[in-house]
Amino acid sequence: MTSSVSREAYGEASEQLAANTTAATAPQLATVADEILSVAGLLRAQPRLRRALTDPSRPGSDRAGLLKSLLSGKISEVAVNAVAALVAGRFSRPTELLDATERLGVDALLASAERDGKLGDVEDELFRFSQIVSGDSALAVTLSDAGAPVERRVKLVQDLLKGKVHVATGRLVEVALTGFGGRGFEASLTRLVEATAAKRDREVAYVTVAKPLTDAEEQSLAAKLSTVYGRQVSLKVDVQPAVLGGVSVRVGSDLYDGTVLRKLNAAKQAFAK
């Protein structure tokens, strides 16, 4: 979502969903999230429906009424009303409605994990799974293959993660398989890690080192970065012996690369001139 009108529509739908789920349990919120994500799946599969639901020549109330006529009785009233609030808003492009619906479902899923007291676990589990995928080229190719039936890839993920992660983690990985926000699979996983951290009001720092940091080193680095960025920081540490030593830290578009490998490469380039 990039336009101000789509952000306004999302904000209204998000506020309504939060107001209507204040007393919901974590499993109830997870069910609502699944329902909203199922609507996103419908919108992804039906371009004509996306266009009809974002037609600027029709009043927002008419578009919301069309959506309710299609979904009422098939999913909960809370989910229907939340998506209807989106549809009643204005979107510059039909794909923005798809992105907003998907994001609303993801936010509801994160809210369910938060209500369960497991949001931090979900963040760590998503990152660990992203590391597993990036370290296994065959698995990465299989899960990233947009030409393969998504049902087959979902089944593979379910088999890999069953009983090992929080239910919200598994569902978020499934969302990544369809390309969260139009991204590729691995980029979707990264974005979902960051969205989970943001839900906890944290910045994500990707740290690359040659050997594991001690708890004291992690705490010290996190404290320094928190001072720099003015909010708590979640460290995501990737151990790569190939960097030889030192540390590389990336926060958003900011990169500090103090690894030995980078310094050696810089020296080689200097001598080559």
PyMOL commands that set and color helices and strands:
alter all, ss='L'
color gray80, all
select helices_A, chain A and resi 4-20+26-45+47-53+60-71+77-87+94-115+119-134+137-144+150-161+167-177+180-182+185-199+215-229+241-243+260-272
alter helices_A, ss='H'
color red, helices_A
select strands_A, chain A and resi 202-209+232-239+247-251+254-257
alter strands_A, ss='S'
color yellow, strands_A
deselect
rebuild
show_as cartoon
